[in-house]
Amino acid sequence: MSVAKLSSSERRAALSLAGIFALRMFGLFMIYPVFAVYARNLPDATPSRVGLAFGIYGLAQAVFQMPLGLLSDRVGRKRVIAGGLLVFALGSAVAGMSHSLAGIALGRFLQGMGAVGSAVLALAADLSREQQRTKVMAVIGVTIGLAFGLALVAGPMLEGWFGVPGMFWLTAVLAGAAILLLYVAVPRPEALEVHGETEAVPALLARVLKDPALLRLDFGILAQHAILTATFLGVPLVMQAAGVAADHAWQVYLPVLVASVLAMGPMIMLAERRGHMHGVMLAAVAAMGLAQLGFMAHAGGLWLPAVALTLFFAAFNFLEAALPALISRLAPGKARGTAMGVYSSAQFLGIFLGGVLGGWCQGRFGLVGGFGFSLALACLWFLSTWRSQPPGGDAGSRPK
């Protein structure tokens, strides 16, 4: 992505704030490939409790992120971001010291309370000109995606070196590095402003929550991250059954992620350049459901889960980019930040529901039940998308 037209201050703000996001998200995501295997050996482990501990940070994040964004308008962005990162580091330390799922769940909840995403984006808006703001936000968005991919590959290796408790401690250290980056590298804004295109405005909530097109996209991101969380309650166990040790799982994730990124390119080209967004979205949602069938039918082998993971991540990465772009396109300009705030809260609520309901289904019906929950949710999402009018990109008209 070209940042040539950004001023030196804007480039500095974009890269430093992206770094803060990346350090935090890397810490959250790196346990995804290893947590299910580790947690099942704890003394109070049941599939439901594993799911709760895995997903509970999403509940706290959904509850606290918009209020902390609004608080940053009153007391200052950096204060709220630093305070949130301290709480996040505290939660990571609590999880690292815990030898039970109850303690890890408490730590994960505290991690979610440090919900600084809205405040970071508001600071990014304060530090950029309106005509360059989209580029700054895009730099941050791309960095989050890279952090996710790197975390999935690095997580198994880090687990082999430090164990899962050590990974939680590393997450606390990364949060400290993010605070240092905040005060050393991020410029000081000249003034705090409320940017309706990037921040939630309480007076506009009702308008956003009554919009059927936006609500369908909110359901989509909720379903997507519920499926992601529930899937990673089962995939590490499938890997283990296929003879892949947890600390060697990166050897599967690395080629899978590379292949999925290569597959995502043609999907984006078809959706945007040829105006087939609705059809490609339907195909991507269907692919996420088909991947669950592949996980269910693995029968102890590795090739089928690897193919299913490639299909899953190609679809997931495409939808992760397409859904916020559609929210931004469909939301009224002054309500765009509010729409994105609701959308982001739905995303984190999905993480919580995926952990709780996916874990319950896995406990009740085994691995097939956990993947079956994700399949059922993908089917609901497919029907919701299929019955809607094409979202903006096909006909150029706004869904009603």
Secondary structure in CASP SS format (residue, H / E / C, confidence):
PFRMAT SS
TARGET T0000
AUTHOR 0000-0000-0000
METHOD secondary structure of the structure
MODEL  1
M C 1.00
S C 1.00
V C 1.00
A C 1.00
K C 1.00
L C 1.00
S C 1.00
S H 1.00
S H 1.00
E H 1.00
R H 1.00
R H 1.00
A H 1.00
A H 1.00
L H 1.00
S H 1.00
L H 1.00
A H 1.00
G H 1.00
I H 1.00
F H 1.00
A H 1.00
L H 1.00
R H 1.00
M H 1.00
F H 1.00
G H 1.00
L H 1.00
F H 1.00
M C 1.00
I C 1.00
Y C 1.00
P C 1.00
V C 1.00
F H 1.00
A H 1.00
V H 1.00
Y H 1.00
A H 1.00
R C 1.00
N C 1.00
L C 1.00
P C 1.00
D C 1.00
A C 1.00
T C 1.00
P H 1.00
S H 1.00
R H 1.00
V H 1.00
G H 1.00
L H 1.00
A H 1.00
F H 1.00
G H 1.00
I H 1.00
Y H 1.00
G H 1.00
L H 1.00
A H 1.00
Q H 1.00
A H 1.00
V H 1.00
F H 1.00
Q H 1.00
M H 1.00
P H 1.00
L H 1.00
G H 1.00
L H 1.00
L H 1.00
S H 1.00
D H 1.00
R H 1.00
V H 1.00
G C 1.00
R H 1.00
K H 1.00
R H 1.00
V H 1.00
I H 1.00
A H 1.00
G H 1.00
G H 1.00
L H 1.00
L H 1.00
V H 1.00
F H 1.00
A H 1.00
L H 1.00
G H 1.00
S H 1.00
A H 1.00
V H 1.00
A H 1.00
G H 1.00
M H 1.00
S C 1.00
H C 1.00
S C 1.00
L H 1.00
A H 1.00
G H 1.00
I H 1.00
A H 1.00
L H 1.00
G H 1.00
R H 1.00
F H 1.00
L H 1.00
Q H 1.00
G H 1.00
M H 1.00
G C 1.00
A C 1.00
V C 1.00
G H 1.00
S H 1.00
A H 1.00
V H 1.00
L H 1.00
A H 1.00
L H 1.00
A H 1.00
A H 1.00
D H 1.00
L C 1.00
S C 1.00
R C 1.00
E H 1.00
Q H 1.00
Q H 1.00
R H 1.00
T H 1.00
K H 1.00
V H 1.00
M H 1.00
A H 1.00
V H 1.00
I H 1.00
G H 1.00
V H 1.00
T H 1.00
I H 1.00
G H 1.00
L H 1.00
A H 1.00
F H 1.00
G H 1.00
L H 1.00
A H 1.00
L H 1.00
V H 1.00
A H 1.00
G H 1.00
P H 1.00
M H 1.00
L H 1.00
E H 1.00
G H 1.00
W H 1.00
F H 1.00
G H 1.00
V H 1.00
P H 1.00
G H 1.00
M H 1.00
F H 1.00
W H 1.00
L H 1.00
T H 1.00
A H 1.00
V H 1.00
L H 1.00
A H 1.00
G H 1.00
A H 1.00
A H 1.00
I H 1.00
L H 1.00
L H 1.00
L H 1.00
Y H 1.00
V H 1.00
A C 1.00
V C 1.00
P C 1.00
R C 1.00
P C 1.00
E C 1.00
A C 1.00
L C 1.00
E C 1.00
V C 1.00
H C 1.00
G C 1.00
E C 1.00
T C 1.00
E C 1.00
A C 1.00
V C 1.00
P H 1.00
A H 1.00
L H 1.00
L H 1.00
A H 1.00
R H 1.00
V H 1.00
L H 1.00
K C 1.00
D C 1.00
P H 1.00
A H 1.00
L H 1.00
L H 1.00
R H 1.00
L H 1.00
D H 1.00
F H 1.00
G H 1.00
I H 1.00
L H 1.00
A H 1.00
Q H 1.00
H H 1.00
A H 1.00
I H 1.00
L H 1.00
T H 1.00
A H 1.00
T H 1.00
F H 1.00
L H 1.00
G H 1.00
V H 1.00
P H 1.00
L H 1.00
V H 1.00
M H 1.00
Q H 1.00
A H 1.00
A C 1.00
G C 1.00
V C 1.00
A C 1.00
A H 1.00
D H 1.00
H H 1.00
A C 1.00
W H 1.00
Q H 1.00
V H 1.00
Y H 1.00
L H 1.00
P H 1.00
V H 1.00
L H 1.00
V H 1.00
A H 1.00
S H 1.00
V H 1.00
L H 1.00
A H 1.00
M H 1.00
G H 1.00
P H 1.00
M H 1.00
I H 1.00
M H 1.00
L H 1.00
A H 1.00
E H 1.00
R H 1.00
R C 1.00
G C 1.00
H C 1.00
M H 1.00
H H 1.00
G H 1.00
V H 1.00
M H 1.00
L H 1.00
A H 1.00
A H 1.00
V H 1.00
A H 1.00
A H 1.00
M H 1.00
G H 1.00
L H 1.00
A H 1.00
Q H 1.00
L H 1.00
G H 1.00
F H 1.00
M H 1.00
A C 1.00
H C 1.00
A C 1.00
G C 1.00
G C 1.00
L C 1.00
W H 1.00
L H 1.00
P H 1.00
A H 1.00
V H 1.00
A H 1.00
L H 1.00
T H 1.00
L H 1.00
F H 1.00
F H 1.00
A H 1.00
A H 1.00
F H 1.00
N H 1.00
F H 1.00
L H 1.00
E H 1.00
A H 1.00
A H 1.00
L H 1.00
P H 1.00
A H 1.00
L H 1.00
I H 1.00
S H 1.00
R H 1.00
L H 1.00
A C 1.00
P C 1.00
G H 1.00
K H 1.00
A H 1.00
R H 1.00
G H 1.00
T H 1.00
A H 1.00
M H 1.00
G H 1.00
V H 1.00
Y H 1.00
S H 1.00
S H 1.00
A H 1.00
Q H 1.00
F H 1.00
L H 1.00
G H 1.00
I H 1.00
F H 1.00
L H 1.00
G H 1.00
G H 1.00
V H 1.00
L H 1.00
G H 1.00
G H 1.00
W H 1.00
C H 1.00
Q H 1.00
G H 1.00
R H 1.00
F H 1.00
G C 1.00
L H 1.00
V H 1.00
G H 1.00
G H 1.00
F H 1.00
G H 1.00
F H 1.00
S H 1.00
L H 1.00
A H 1.00
L H 1.00
A H 1.00
C H 1.00
L H 1.00
W H 1.00
F H 1.00
L H 1.00
S H 1.00
T H 1.00
W H 1.00
R H 1.00
S C 1.00
Q C 1.00
P C 1.00
P C 1.00
G C 1.00
G C 1.00
D C 1.00
A C 1.00
G C 1.00
S C 1.00
R C 1.00
P C 1.00
K C 1.00
END
